[in-house]
Amino acid sequence: MRVSQILKLHVLYTVEI
């Protein structure tokens, strides 16, 4: 997994919550 992908997922997760 790439760091960029993890960061994007984290941002999406935070935005969803």
Residue pairs with C-beta under 8 A, 6 or more apart in sequence:
none
